[in-house]
Amino acid sequence: MGKVIFYEDRNFQGQHYECSSDCADLSPYFSRCNSIRVEILRRSLRMRIYKRPDFGGQMKEVVDVYDHFRYCDIHSCHVMDGCWIFYEHPNYRG
């Protein structure tokens, strides 16, 4: 089942409200909402990251958004499922 998450602060931070079924009145949440995340059914996320250009060197398969890796360690990637955005700095910056 999908869900919508309303966050009080930007960048999906702060207090939040999750809605996973019909909701007759969302106006109380919109007035304090600064970011929204929509999750549709199950996320299908999968990619392989490589330490060298042209898919060379050590490879790691990433299947979870919350896998942590250092940006400077990635020189090529192969996205198999989902959509990925790379940021140069923490907290969605760069």
PyMOL Python script that loads the backbone (N, CA, C, O; Angstrom):
from pymol import cmd

cmd.read_pdbstr("""\
ATOM      1  N   MET A   1       0.840  -1.184   0.000  1.00  0.00           N
ATOM      2  CA  MET A   1       0.000   0.000   0.000  1.00  0.00           C
ATOM      3  C   MET A   1       0.883   1.246   0.000  1.00  0.00           C
ATOM      4  O   MET A   1       1.909   1.273   0.681  1.00  0.00           O
ATOM      5  N   GLY A   2       0.509   2.249  -0.735  1.00  0.00           N
ATOM      6  CA  GLY A   2       1.250   3.498  -0.796  1.00  0.00           C
ATOM      7  C   GLY A   2       0.925   4.405   0.371  1.00  0.00           C
ATOM      8  O   GLY A   2      -0.017   4.163   1.125  1.00  0.00           O
ATOM      9  N   LYS A   3       1.725   5.461   0.509  1.00  0.00           N
ATOM     10  CA  LYS A   3       1.448   6.435   1.556  1.00  0.00           C
ATOM     11  C   LYS A   3       2.039   7.782   1.185  1.00  0.00           C
ATOM     12  O   LYS A   3       2.935   7.881   0.347  1.00  0.00           O
ATOM     13  N   VAL A   4       1.518   8.815   1.828  1.00  0.00           N
ATOM     14  CA  VAL A   4       2.005  10.175   1.679  1.00  0.00           C
ATOM     15  C   VAL A   4       2.461  10.624   3.060  1.00  0.00           C
ATOM     16  O   VAL A   4       1.759  10.429   4.052  1.00  0.00           O
ATOM     17  N   ILE A   5       3.655  11.233   3.112  1.00  0.00           N
ATOM     18  CA  ILE A   5       4.187  11.702   4.388  1.00  0.00           C
ATOM     19  C   ILE A   5       4.376  13.210   4.289  1.00  0.00           C
ATOM     20  O   ILE A   5       5.088  13.695   3.410  1.00  0.00           O
ATOM     21  N   PHE A   6       3.737  13.950   5.191  1.00  0.00           N
ATOM     22  CA  PHE A   6       3.834  15.404   5.255  1.00  0.00           C
ATOM     23  C   PHE A   6       4.842  15.765   6.341  1.00  0.00           C
ATOM     24  O   PHE A   6       4.709  15.324   7.483  1.00  0.00           O
ATOM     25  N   TYR A   7       5.852  16.567   5.991  1.00  0.00           N
ATOM     26  CA  TYR A   7       6.885  16.969   6.951  1.00  0.00           C
ATOM     27  C   TYR A   7       6.749  18.451   7.279  1.00  0.00           C
ATOM     28  O   TYR A   7       6.473  19.274   6.406  1.00  0.00           O
ATOM     29  N   GLU A   8       6.948  18.770   8.549  1.00  0.00           N
ATOM     30  CA  GLU A   8       6.844  20.144   9.011  1.00  0.00           C
ATOM     31  C   GLU A   8       7.998  21.010   8.490  1.00  0.00           C
ATOM     32  O   GLU A   8       7.800  22.192   8.212  1.00  0.00           O
ATOM     33  N   ASP A   9       9.197  20.435   8.358  1.00  0.00           N
ATOM     34  CA  ASP A   9      10.368  21.182   7.915  1.00  0.00           C
ATOM     35  C   ASP A   9      10.760  20.782   6.492  1.00  0.00           C
ATOM     36  O   ASP A   9      10.280  19.781   5.960  1.00  0.00           O
ATOM     37  N   ARG A  10      11.632  21.575   5.892  1.00  0.00           N
ATOM     38  CA  ARG A  10      12.143  21.263   4.568  1.00  0.00           C
ATOM     39  C   ARG A  10      13.066  20.052   4.614  1.00  0.00           C
ATOM     40  O   ARG A  10      13.537  19.650   5.678  1.00  0.00           O
ATOM     41  N   ASN A  11      13.315  19.483   3.445  1.00  0.00           N
ATOM     42  CA  ASN A  11      14.211  18.325   3.291  1.00  0.00           C
ATOM     43  C   ASN A  11      13.775  17.131   4.138  1.00  0.00           C
ATOM     44  O   ASN A  11      14.610  16.399   4.668  1.00  0.00           O
ATOM     45  N   PHE A  12      12.473  16.944   4.259  1.00  0.00           N
ATOM     46  CA  PHE A  12      11.898  15.772   4.925  1.00  0.00           C
ATOM     47  C   PHE A  12      12.354  15.653   6.381  1.00  0.00           C
ATOM     48  O   PHE A  12      12.698  14.565   6.842  1.00  0.00           O
ATOM     49  N   GLN A  13      12.353  16.756   7.085  1.00  0.00           N
ATOM     50  CA  GLN A  13      12.785  16.802   8.481  1.00  0.00           C
ATOM     51  C   GLN A  13      11.628  17.262   9.369  1.00  0.00           C
ATOM     52  O   GLN A  13      10.604  17.743   8.883  1.00  0.00           O
ATOM     53  N   GLY A  14      11.813  17.104  10.654  1.00  0.00           N
ATOM     54  CA  GLY A  14      10.846  17.593  11.635  1.00  0.00           C
ATOM     55  C   GLY A  14       9.682  16.649  11.835  1.00  0.00           C
ATOM     56  O   GLY A  14       9.688  15.513  11.362  1.00  0.00           O
ATOM     57  N   GLN A  15       8.685  17.141  12.544  1.00  0.00           N
ATOM     58  CA  GLN A  15       7.488  16.346  12.815  1.00  0.00           C
ATOM     59  C   GLN A  15       6.835  15.977  11.492  1.00  0.00           C
ATOM     60  O   GLN A  15       6.915  16.724  10.517  1.00  0.00           O
ATOM     61  N   HIS A  16       6.189  14.817  11.470  1.00  0.00           N
ATOM     62  CA  HIS A  16       5.567  14.384  10.232  1.00  0.00           C
ATOM     63  C   HIS A  16       4.265  13.650  10.503  1.00  0.00           C
ATOM     64  O   HIS A  16       4.021  13.171  11.610  1.00  0.00           O
ATOM     65  N   TYR A  17       3.439  13.571   9.476  1.00  0.00           N
ATOM     66  CA  TYR A  17       2.178  12.848   9.520  1.00  0.00           C
ATOM     67  C   TYR A  17       2.132  11.929   8.311  1.00  0.00           C
ATOM     68  O   TYR A  17       2.354  12.364   7.182  1.00  0.00           O
ATOM     69  N   GLU A  18       1.841  10.652   8.554  1.00  0.00           N
ATOM     70  CA  GLU A  18       1.747   9.674   7.476  1.00  0.00           C
ATOM     71  C   GLU A  18       0.286   9.385   7.175  1.00  0.00           C
ATOM     72  O   GLU A  18      -0.521   9.165   8.079  1.00  0.00           O
ATOM     73  N   CYS A  19      -0.033   9.391   5.904  1.00  0.00           N
ATOM     74  CA  CYS A  19      -1.394   9.105   5.455  1.00  0.00           C
ATOM     75  C   CYS A  19      -1.337   7.923   4.494  1.00  0.00           C
ATOM     76  O   CYS A  19      -0.761   8.030   3.411  1.00  0.00           O
ATOM     77  N   SER A  20      -1.928   6.801   4.882  1.00  0.00           N
ATOM     78  CA  SER A  20      -1.886   5.614   4.032  1.00  0.00           C
ATOM     79  C   SER A  20      -3.274   5.125   3.634  1.00  0.00           C
ATOM     80  O   SER A  20      -3.418   4.032   3.085  1.00  0.00           O
ATOM     81  N   SER A  21      -4.291   5.928   3.911  1.00  0.00           N
ATOM     82  CA  SER A  21      -5.647   5.587   3.487  1.00  0.00           C
ATOM     83  C   SER A  21      -6.396   6.891   3.214  1.00  0.00           C
ATOM     84  O   SER A  21      -5.803   7.968   3.269  1.00  0.00           O
ATOM     85  N   ASP A  22      -7.673   6.803   2.926  1.00  0.00           N
ATOM     86  CA  ASP A  22      -8.457   7.999   2.642  1.00  0.00           C
ATOM     87  C   ASP A  22      -8.422   8.955   3.827  1.00  0.00           C
ATOM     88  O   ASP A  22      -8.478   8.534   4.982  1.00  0.00           O
ATOM     89  N   CYS A  23      -8.330  10.229   3.529  1.00  0.00           N
ATOM     90  CA  CYS A  23      -8.322  11.266   4.564  1.00  0.00           C
ATOM     91  C   CYS A  23      -9.266  12.373   4.097  1.00  0.00           C
ATOM     92  O   CYS A  23      -9.051  12.970   3.043  1.00  0.00           O
ATOM     93  N   ALA A  24     -10.308  12.647   4.878  1.00  0.00           N
ATOM     94  CA  ALA A  24     -11.348  13.587   4.471  1.00  0.00           C
ATOM     95  C   ALA A  24     -10.887  15.042   4.496  1.00  0.00           C
ATOM     96  O   ALA A  24     -11.432  15.865   3.761  1.00  0.00           O
ATOM     97  N   ASP A  25      -9.895  15.380   5.325  1.00  0.00           N
ATOM     98  CA  ASP A  25      -9.463  16.770   5.432  1.00  0.00           C
ATOM     99  C   ASP A  25      -7.951  16.840   5.672  1.00  0.00           C
ATOM    100  O   ASP A  25      -7.472  16.524   6.762  1.00  0.00           O
ATOM    101  N   LEU A  26      -7.214  17.254   4.651  1.00  0.00           N
ATOM    102  CA  LEU A  26      -5.763  17.380   4.764  1.00  0.00           C
ATOM    103  C   LEU A  26      -5.314  18.819   5.053  1.00  0.00           C
ATOM    104  O   LEU A  26      -4.123  19.069   5.240  1.00  0.00           O
ATOM    105  N   SER A  27      -6.255  19.759   5.089  1.00  0.00           N
ATOM    106  CA  SER A  27      -5.882  21.163   5.258  1.00  0.00           C
ATOM    107  C   SER A  27      -5.057  21.448   6.513  1.00  0.00           C
ATOM    108  O   SER A  27      -4.185  22.315   6.451  1.00  0.00           O
ATOM    109  N   PRO A  28      -5.276  20.772   7.655  1.00  0.00           N
ATOM    110  CA  PRO A  28      -4.423  21.055   8.822  1.00  0.00           C
ATOM    111  C   PRO A  28      -2.952  20.706   8.564  1.00  0.00           C
ATOM    112  O   PRO A  28      -2.059  21.328   9.139  1.00  0.00           O
ATOM    113  N   TYR A  29      -2.705  19.735   7.721  1.00  0.00           N
ATOM    114  CA  TYR A  29      -1.329  19.311   7.441  1.00  0.00           C
ATOM    115  C   TYR A  29      -0.670  20.207   6.395  1.00  0.00           C
ATOM    116  O   TYR A  29       0.531  20.467   6.469  1.00  0.00           O
ATOM    117  N   PHE A  30      -1.453  20.680   5.417  1.00  0.00           N
ATOM    118  CA  PHE A  30      -0.893  21.545   4.382  1.00  0.00           C
ATOM    119  C   PHE A  30      -0.433  22.885   4.948  1.00  0.00           C
ATOM    120  O   PHE A  30       0.539  23.460   4.459  1.00  0.00           O
ATOM    121  N   SER A  31      -1.113  23.384   5.963  1.00  0.00           N
ATOM    122  CA  SER A  31      -0.759  24.694   6.502  1.00  0.00           C
ATOM    123  C   SER A  31       0.610  24.685   7.180  1.00  0.00           C
ATOM    124  O   SER A  31       1.254  25.731   7.268  1.00  0.00           O
ATOM    125  N   ARG A  32       1.066  23.527   7.661  1.00  0.00           N
ATOM    126  CA  ARG A  32       2.378  23.434   8.328  1.00  0.00           C
ATOM    127  C   ARG A  32       3.388  22.655   7.500  1.00  0.00           C
ATOM    128  O   ARG A  32       4.496  22.389   7.965  1.00  0.00           O
ATOM    129  N   CYS A  33       3.024  22.291   6.297  1.00  0.00           N
ATOM    130  CA  CYS A  33       3.849  21.388   5.497  1.00  0.00           C
ATOM    131  C   CYS A  33       4.887  22.143   4.669  1.00  0.00           C
ATOM    132  O   CYS A  33       4.558  23.098   3.965  1.00  0.00           O
ATOM    133  N   ASN A  34       6.150  21.701   4.762  1.00  0.00           N
ATOM    134  CA  ASN A  34       7.215  22.284   3.956  1.00  0.00           C
ATOM    135  C   ASN A  34       7.880  21.270   3.038  1.00  0.00           C
ATOM    136  O   ASN A  34       8.693  21.644   2.192  1.00  0.00           O
ATOM    137  N   SER A  35       7.547  19.996   3.191  1.00  0.00           N
ATOM    138  CA  SER A  35       8.012  18.976   2.250  1.00  0.00           C
ATOM    139  C   SER A  35       7.080  17.774   2.330  1.00  0.00           C
ATOM    140  O   SER A  35       6.490  17.489   3.372  1.00  0.00           O
ATOM    141  N   ILE A  36       6.962  17.076   1.199  1.00  0.00           N
ATOM    142  CA  ILE A  36       6.059  15.920   1.102  1.00  0.00           C
ATOM    143  C   ILE A  36       6.802  14.793   0.412  1.00  0.00           C
ATOM    144  O   ILE A  36       7.517  15.017  -0.565  1.00  0.00           O
ATOM    145  N   ARG A  37       6.631  13.577   0.923  1.00  0.00           N
ATOM    146  CA  ARG A  37       7.197  12.395   0.273  1.00  0.00           C
ATOM    147  C   ARG A  37       6.031  11.462  -0.078  1.00  0.00           C
ATOM    148  O   ARG A  37       5.199  11.141   0.771  1.00  0.00           O
ATOM    149  N   VAL A  38       5.990  11.042  -1.323  1.00  0.00           N
ATOM    150  CA  VAL A  38       4.965  10.108  -1.782  1.00  0.00           C
ATOM    151  C   VAL A  38       5.638   8.771  -2.041  1.00  0.00           C
ATOM    152  O   VAL A  38       6.561   8.681  -2.851  1.00  0.00           O
ATOM    153  N   GLU A  39       5.181   7.744  -1.360  1.00  0.00           N
ATOM    154  CA  GLU A  39       5.715   6.397  -1.564  1.00  0.00           C
ATOM    155  C   GLU A  39       4.612   5.551  -2.167  1.00  0.00           C
ATOM    156  O   GLU A  39       3.556   5.372  -1.560  1.00  0.00           O
ATOM    157  N   ILE A  40       4.850   5.039  -3.342  1.00  0.00           N
ATOM    158  CA  ILE A  40       3.841   4.255  -4.054  1.00  0.00           C
ATOM    159  C   ILE A  40       4.207   2.791  -3.963  1.00  0.00           C
ATOM    160  O   ILE A  40       5.242   2.357  -4.469  1.00  0.00           O
ATOM    161  N   LEU A  41       3.354   2.051  -3.322  1.00  0.00           N
ATOM    162  CA  LEU A  41       3.571   0.629  -3.095  1.00  0.00           C
ATOM    163  C   LEU A  41       4.984   0.400  -2.566  1.00  0.00           C
ATOM    164  O   LEU A  41       5.400   1.072  -1.622  1.00  0.00           O
ATOM    165  N   ARG A  42       5.706  -0.505  -3.135  1.00  0.00           N
ATOM    166  CA  ARG A  42       7.087  -0.754  -2.721  1.00  0.00           C
ATOM    167  C   ARG A  42       8.025  -0.016  -3.650  1.00  0.00           C
ATOM    168  O   ARG A  42       7.847   0.001  -4.868  1.00  0.00           O
ATOM    169  N   ARG A  43       9.006   0.579  -3.056  1.00  0.00           N
ATOM    170  CA  ARG A  43      10.016   1.209  -3.895  1.00  0.00           C
ATOM    171  C   ARG A  43      10.896   0.122  -4.486  1.00  0.00           C
ATOM    172  O   ARG A  43      11.298  -0.817  -3.800  1.00  0.00           O
ATOM    173  N   SER A  44      11.179   0.265  -5.742  1.00  0.00           N
ATOM    174  CA  SER A  44      12.096  -0.663  -6.392  1.00  0.00           C
ATOM    175  C   SER A  44      13.363   0.097  -6.712  1.00  0.00           C
ATOM    176  O   SER A  44      13.433   0.795  -7.724  1.00  0.00           O
ATOM    177  N   LEU A  45      14.351  -0.028  -5.872  1.00  0.00           N
ATOM    178  CA  LEU A  45      15.592   0.715  -6.022  1.00  0.00           C
ATOM    179  C   LEU A  45      16.756  -0.254  -6.049  1.00  0.00           C
ATOM    180  O   LEU A  45      16.923  -1.073  -5.144  1.00  0.00           O
ATOM    181  N   ARG A  46      17.550  -0.153  -7.087  1.00  0.00           N
ATOM    182  CA  ARG A  46      18.736  -1.010  -7.185  1.00  0.00           C
ATOM    183  C   ARG A  46      19.740  -0.397  -8.131  1.00  0.00           C
ATOM    184  O   ARG A  46      19.387   0.013  -9.237  1.00  0.00           O
ATOM    185  N   MET A  47      20.978  -0.330  -7.710  1.00  0.00           N
ATOM    186  CA  MET A  47      22.032   0.134  -8.593  1.00  0.00           C
ATOM    187  C   MET A  47      23.356  -0.448  -8.140  1.00  0.00           C
ATOM    188  O   MET A  47      23.521  -0.861  -6.992  1.00  0.00           O
ATOM    189  N   ARG A  48      24.280  -0.469  -9.061  1.00  0.00           N
ATOM    190  CA  ARG A  48      25.641  -0.905  -8.766  1.00  0.00           C
ATOM    191  C   ARG A  48      26.557   0.301  -8.890  1.00  0.00           C
ATOM    192  O   ARG A  48      26.512   1.029  -9.882  1.00  0.00           O
ATOM    193  N   ILE A  49      27.382   0.506  -7.882  1.00  0.00           N
ATOM    194  CA  ILE A  49      28.343   1.601  -7.927  1.00  0.00           C
ATOM    195  C   ILE A  49      29.745   1.014  -8.039  1.00  0.00           C
ATOM    196  O   ILE A  49      30.040  -0.052  -7.499  1.00  0.00           O
ATOM    197  N   TYR A  50      30.598   1.738  -8.753  1.00  0.00           N
ATOM    198  CA  TYR A  50      31.944   1.250  -9.028  1.00  0.00           C
ATOM    199  C   TYR A  50      32.983   2.287  -8.591  1.00  0.00           C
ATOM    200  O   TYR A  50      32.749   3.493  -8.668  1.00  0.00           O
ATOM    201  N   LYS A  51      34.114   1.798  -8.139  1.00  0.00           N
ATOM    202  CA  LYS A  51      35.194   2.678  -7.682  1.00  0.00           C
ATOM    203  C   LYS A  51      35.984   3.291  -8.825  1.00  0.00           C
ATOM    204  O   LYS A  51      36.728   4.247  -8.608  1.00  0.00           O
ATOM    205  N   ARG A  52      35.842   2.764 -10.043  1.00  0.00           N
ATOM    206  CA  ARG A  52      36.608   3.276 -11.185  1.00  0.00           C
ATOM    207  C   ARG A  52      35.678   3.620 -12.345  1.00  0.00           C
ATOM    208  O   ARG A  52      34.564   3.102 -12.420  1.00  0.00           O
ATOM    209  N   PRO A  53      36.126   4.486 -13.246  1.00  0.00           N
ATOM    210  CA  PRO A  53      35.319   4.806 -14.430  1.00  0.00           C
ATOM    211  C   PRO A  53      35.086   3.563 -15.304  1.00  0.00           C
ATOM    212  O   PRO A  53      35.788   2.559 -15.176  1.00  0.00           O
ATOM    213  N   ASP A  54      34.109   3.652 -16.174  1.00  0.00           N
ATOM    214  CA  ASP A  54      33.774   2.574 -17.111  1.00  0.00           C
ATOM    215  C   ASP A  54      33.464   1.261 -16.411  1.00  0.00           C
ATOM    216  O   ASP A  54      33.841   0.194 -16.896  1.00  0.00           O
ATOM    217  N   PHE A  55      32.783   1.330 -15.279  1.00  0.00           N
ATOM    218  CA  PHE A  55      32.325   0.154 -14.526  1.00  0.00           C
ATOM    219  C   PHE A  55      33.484  -0.736 -14.099  1.00  0.00           C
ATOM    220  O   PHE A  55      33.371  -1.961 -14.141  1.00  0.00           O
ATOM    221  N   GLY A  56      34.576  -0.147 -13.696  1.00  0.00           N
ATOM    222  CA  GLY A  56      35.763  -0.896 -13.285  1.00  0.00           C
ATOM    223  C   GLY A  56      35.996  -0.801 -11.790  1.00  0.00           C
ATOM    224  O   GLY A  56      35.380   0.005 -11.092  1.00  0.00           O
ATOM    225  N   GLY A  57      36.885  -1.629 -11.324  1.00  0.00           N
ATOM    226  CA  GLY A  57      37.251  -1.626  -9.909  1.00  0.00           C
ATOM    227  C   GLY A  57      36.228  -2.323  -9.043  1.00  0.00           C
ATOM    228  O   GLY A  57      35.373  -3.063  -9.530  1.00  0.00           O
ATOM    229  N   GLN A  58      36.329  -2.078  -7.761  1.00  0.00           N
ATOM    230  CA  GLN A  58      35.427  -2.721  -6.798  1.00  0.00           C
ATOM    231  C   GLN A  58      33.999  -2.258  -7.030  1.00  0.00           C
ATOM    232  O   GLN A  58      33.753  -1.078  -7.279  1.00  0.00           O
ATOM    233  N   MET A  59      33.042  -3.206  -6.947  1.00  0.00           N
ATOM    234  CA  MET A  59      31.633  -2.924  -7.186  1.00  0.00           C
ATOM    235  C   MET A  59      30.845  -3.205  -5.922  1.00  0.00           C
ATOM    236  O   MET A  59      31.143  -4.149  -5.189  1.00  0.00           O
ATOM    237  N   LYS A  60      29.834  -2.379  -5.670  1.00  0.00           N
ATOM    238  CA  LYS A  60      28.898  -2.616  -4.564  1.00  0.00           C
ATOM    239  C   LYS A  60      27.493  -2.438  -5.107  1.00  0.00           C
ATOM    240  O   LYS A  60      27.217  -1.471  -5.817  1.00  0.00           O
ATOM    241  N   GLU A  61      26.597  -3.370  -4.777  1.00  0.00           N
ATOM    242  CA  GLU A  61      25.201  -3.235  -5.190  1.00  0.00           C
ATOM    243  C   GLU A  61      24.434  -2.558  -4.064  1.00  0.00           C
ATOM    244  O   GLU A  61      24.463  -3.006  -2.918  1.00  0.00           O
ATOM    245  N   VAL A  62      23.750  -1.477  -4.404  1.00  0.00           N
ATOM    246  CA  VAL A  62      22.981  -0.710  -3.435  1.00  0.00           C
ATOM    247  C   VAL A  62      21.509  -0.996  -3.692  1.00  0.00           C
ATOM    248  O   VAL A  62      21.015  -0.783  -4.799  1.00  0.00           O
ATOM    249  N   VAL A  63      20.805  -1.481  -2.667  1.00  0.00           N
ATOM    250  CA  VAL A  63      19.392  -1.812  -2.833  1.00  0.00           C
ATOM    251  C   VAL A  63      18.505  -1.032  -1.873  1.00  0.00           C
ATOM    252  O   VAL A  63      17.286  -1.207  -1.874  1.00  0.00           O
ATOM    253  N   ASP A  64      19.096  -0.188  -1.067  1.00  0.00           N
ATOM    254  CA  ASP A  64      18.338   0.559  -0.076  1.00  0.00           C
ATOM    255  C   ASP A  64      18.791   2.004  -0.097  1.00  0.00           C
ATOM    256  O   ASP A  64      19.989   2.282  -0.156  1.00  0.00           O
ATOM    257  N   VAL A  65      17.853   2.912  -0.048  1.00  0.00           N
ATOM    258  CA  VAL A  65      18.179   4.332  -0.053  1.00  0.00           C
ATOM    259  C   VAL A  65      19.092   4.684   1.108  1.00  0.00           C
ATOM    260  O   VAL A  65      19.888   5.619   1.012  1.00  0.00           O
ATOM    261  N   TYR A  66      18.986   3.959   2.180  1.00  0.00           N
ATOM    262  CA  TYR A  66      19.723   4.307   3.385  1.00  0.00           C
ATOM    263  C   TYR A  66      21.104   3.670   3.463  1.00  0.00           C
ATOM    264  O   TYR A  66      21.800   3.847   4.463  1.00  0.00           O
ATOM    265  N   ASP A  67      21.519   2.934   2.432  1.00  0.00           N
ATOM    266  CA  ASP A  67      22.904   2.471   2.378  1.00  0.00           C
ATOM    267  C   ASP A  67      23.800   3.702   2.339  1.00  0.00           C
ATOM    268  O   ASP A  67      23.536   4.651   1.601  1.00  0.00           O
ATOM    269  N   HIS A  68      24.847   3.677   3.127  1.00  0.00           N
ATOM    270  CA  HIS A  68      25.740   4.836   3.167  1.00  0.00           C
ATOM    271  C   HIS A  68      27.018   4.517   2.408  1.00  0.00           C
ATOM    272  O   HIS A  68      27.592   3.440   2.566  1.00  0.00           O
ATOM    273  N   PHE A  69      27.445   5.432   1.609  1.00  0.00           N
ATOM    274  CA  PHE A  69      28.704   5.296   0.893  1.00  0.00           C
ATOM    275  C   PHE A  69      29.236   6.697   0.662  1.00  0.00           C
ATOM    276  O   PHE A  69      28.476   7.666   0.676  1.00  0.00           O
ATOM    277  N   ARG A  70      30.514   6.803   0.455  1.00  0.00           N
ATOM    278  CA  ARG A  70      31.138   8.104   0.265  1.00  0.00           C
ATOM    279  C   ARG A  70      31.122   8.485  -1.201  1.00  0.00           C
ATOM    280  O   ARG A  70      31.446   7.668  -2.063  1.00  0.00           O
ATOM    281  N   TYR A  71      30.750   9.705  -1.486  1.00  0.00           N
ATOM    282  CA  TYR A  71      30.646  10.196  -2.858  1.00  0.00           C
ATOM    283  C   TYR A  71      31.971  10.049  -3.603  1.00  0.00           C
ATOM    284  O   TYR A  71      31.989   9.682  -4.778  1.00  0.00           O
ATOM    285  N   CYS A  72      33.068  10.332  -2.925  1.00  0.00           N
ATOM    286  CA  CYS A  72      34.361  10.310  -3.619  1.00  0.00           C
ATOM    287  C   CYS A  72      34.768   8.896  -4.033  1.00  0.00           C
ATOM    288  O   CYS A  72      35.690   8.727  -4.831  1.00  0.00           O
ATOM    289  N   ASP A  73      34.091   7.885  -3.498  1.00  0.00           N
ATOM    290  CA  ASP A  73      34.397   6.507  -3.852  1.00  0.00           C
ATOM    291  C   ASP A  73      33.709   6.055  -5.137  1.00  0.00           C
ATOM    292  O   ASP A  73      33.993   4.961  -5.624  1.00  0.00           O
ATOM    293  N   ILE A  74      32.820   6.859  -5.695  1.00  0.00           N
ATOM    294  CA  ILE A  74      32.022   6.450  -6.850  1.00  0.00           C
ATOM    295  C   ILE A  74      32.525   7.146  -8.101  1.00  0.00           C
ATOM    296  O   ILE A  74      32.618   8.373  -8.149  1.00  0.00           O
ATOM    297  N   HIS A  75      32.850   6.346  -9.119  1.00  0.00           N
ATOM    298  CA  HIS A  75      33.282   6.922 -10.389  1.00  0.00           C
ATOM    299  C   HIS A  75      32.410   6.482 -11.551  1.00  0.00           C
ATOM    300  O   HIS A  75      32.493   7.055 -12.637  1.00  0.00           O
ATOM    301  N   SER A  76      31.572   5.471 -11.339  1.00  0.00           N
ATOM    302  CA  SER A  76      30.588   5.082 -12.345  1.00  0.00           C
ATOM    303  C   SER A  76      29.481   4.305 -11.642  1.00  0.00           C
ATOM    304  O   SER A  76      29.686   3.753 -10.562  1.00  0.00           O
ATOM    305  N   CYS A  77      28.311   4.269 -12.266  1.00  0.00           N
ATOM    306  CA  CYS A  77      27.191   3.530 -11.665  1.00  0.00           C
ATOM    307  C   CYS A  77      26.312   2.948 -12.769  1.00  0.00           C
ATOM    308  O   CYS A  77      26.276   3.447 -13.894  1.00  0.00           O
ATOM    309  N   HIS A  78      25.617   1.894 -12.415  1.00  0.00           N
ATOM    310  CA  HIS A  78      24.668   1.241 -13.321  1.00  0.00           C
ATOM    311  C   HIS A  78      23.345   1.144 -12.577  1.00  0.00           C
ATOM    312  O   HIS A  78      23.219   0.361 -11.635  1.00  0.00           O
ATOM    313  N   VAL A  79      22.363   1.928 -12.988  1.00  0.00           N
ATOM    314  CA  VAL A  79      21.049   1.937 -12.345  1.00  0.00           C
ATOM    315  C   VAL A  79      20.220   0.822 -12.952  1.00  0.00           C
ATOM    316  O   VAL A  79      19.982   0.798 -14.160  1.00  0.00           O
ATOM    317  N   MET A  80      19.779  -0.106 -12.102  1.00  0.00           N
ATOM    318  CA  MET A  80      18.981  -1.242 -12.574  1.00  0.00           C
ATOM    319  C   MET A  80      17.495  -1.044 -12.316  1.00  0.00           C
ATOM    320  O   MET A  80      16.675  -1.467 -13.130  1.00  0.00           O
ATOM    321  N   ASP A  81      17.128  -0.415 -11.211  1.00  0.00           N
ATOM    322  CA  ASP A  81      15.732  -0.134 -10.890  1.00  0.00           C
ATOM    323  C   ASP A  81      15.649   1.171 -10.128  1.00  0.00           C
ATOM    324  O   ASP A  81      16.515   1.473  -9.307  1.00  0.00           O
ATOM    325  N   GLY A  82      14.610   1.948 -10.396  1.00  0.00           N
ATOM    326  CA  GLY A  82      14.364   3.169  -9.647  1.00  0.00           C
ATOM    327  C   GLY A  82      15.040   4.378 -10.253  1.00  0.00           C
ATOM    328  O   GLY A  82      15.573   4.333 -11.361  1.00  0.00           O
ATOM    329  N   CYS A  83      15.003   5.439  -9.509  1.00  0.00           N
ATOM    330  CA  CYS A  83      15.588   6.716  -9.918  1.00  0.00           C
ATOM    331  C   CYS A  83      16.485   7.190  -8.785  1.00  0.00           C
ATOM    332  O   CYS A  83      16.077   7.192  -7.624  1.00  0.00           O
ATOM    333  N   TRP A  84      17.691   7.587  -9.116  1.00  0.00           N
ATOM    334  CA  TRP A  84      18.680   7.987  -8.115  1.00  0.00           C
ATOM    335  C   TRP A  84      19.168   9.397  -8.407  1.00  0.00           C
ATOM    336  O   TRP A  84      19.326   9.779  -9.566  1.00  0.00           O
ATOM    337  N   ILE A  85      19.404  10.160  -7.361  1.00  0.00           N
ATOM    338  CA  ILE A  85      19.980  11.497  -7.482  1.00  0.00           C
ATOM    339  C   ILE A  85      21.198  11.540  -6.580  1.00  0.00           C
ATOM    340  O   ILE A  85      21.107  11.214  -5.397  1.00  0.00           O
ATOM    341  N   PHE A  86      22.328  11.936  -7.121  1.00  0.00           N
ATOM    342  CA  PHE A  86      23.561  12.068  -6.343  1.00  0.00           C
ATOM    343  C   PHE A  86      23.742  13.522  -5.940  1.00  0.00           C
ATOM    344  O   PHE A  86      23.565  14.428  -6.754  1.00  0.00           O
ATOM    345  N   TYR A  87      24.097  13.737  -4.678  1.00  0.00           N
ATOM    346  CA  TYR A  87      24.434  15.066  -4.184  1.00  0.00           C
ATOM    347  C   TYR A  87      25.894  15.052  -3.751  1.00  0.00           C
ATOM    348  O   TYR A  87      26.386  14.061  -3.212  1.00  0.00           O
ATOM    349  N   GLU A  88      26.561  16.139  -3.988  1.00  0.00           N
ATOM    350  CA  GLU A  88      27.975  16.229  -3.668  1.00  0.00           C
ATOM    351  C   GLU A  88      28.225  16.332  -2.167  1.00  0.00           C
ATOM    352  O   GLU A  88      29.243  15.848  -1.671  1.00  0.00           O
ATOM    353  N   HIS A  89      27.301  16.960  -1.446  1.00  0.00           N
ATOM    354  CA  HIS A  89      27.463  17.183  -0.006  1.00  0.00           C
ATOM    355  C   HIS A  89      26.278  16.590   0.762  1.00  0.00           C
ATOM    356  O   HIS A  89      25.217  16.369   0.177  1.00  0.00           O
ATOM    357  N   PRO A  90      26.443  16.331   2.057  1.00  0.00           N
ATOM    358  CA  PRO A  90      25.332  15.833   2.881  1.00  0.00           C
ATOM    359  C   PRO A  90      24.148  16.805   2.891  1.00  0.00           C
ATOM    360  O   PRO A  90      24.275  17.969   2.511  1.00  0.00           O
ATOM    361  N   ASN A  91      23.017  16.305   3.328  1.00  0.00           N
ATOM    362  CA  ASN A  91      21.783  17.086   3.455  1.00  0.00           C
ATOM    363  C   ASN A  91      21.315  17.660   2.125  1.00  0.00           C
ATOM    364  O   ASN A  91      20.844  18.795   2.058  1.00  0.00           O
ATOM    365  N   TYR A  92      21.451  16.866   1.070  1.00  0.00           N
ATOM    366  CA  TYR A  92      20.918  17.210  -0.262  1.00  0.00           C
ATOM    367  C   TYR A  92      21.497  18.508  -0.790  1.00  0.00           C
ATOM    368  O   TYR A  92      20.759  19.349  -1.304  1.00  0.00           O
ATOM    369  N   ARG A  93      22.800  18.685  -0.674  1.00  0.00           N
ATOM    370  CA  ARG A  93      23.461  19.907  -1.147  1.00  0.00           C
ATOM    371  C   ARG A  93      24.516  19.576  -2.198  1.00  0.00           C
ATOM    372  O   ARG A  93      25.028  18.459  -2.272  1.00  0.00           O
ATOM    373  N   GLY A  94      24.810  20.555  -2.980  1.00  0.00           N
ATOM    374  CA  GLY A  94      25.882  20.399  -3.961  1.00  0.00           C
ATOM    375  C   GLY A  94      25.366  20.122  -5.351  1.00  0.00           C
ATOM    376  O   GLY A  94      26.155  19.967  -6.283  1.00  0.00           O
TER     377      GLY A  94
END
""", "prot")
cmd.dss("prot")
cmd.show_as("cartoon", "prot")
cmd.util.cbc("prot")
cmd.orient("prot")
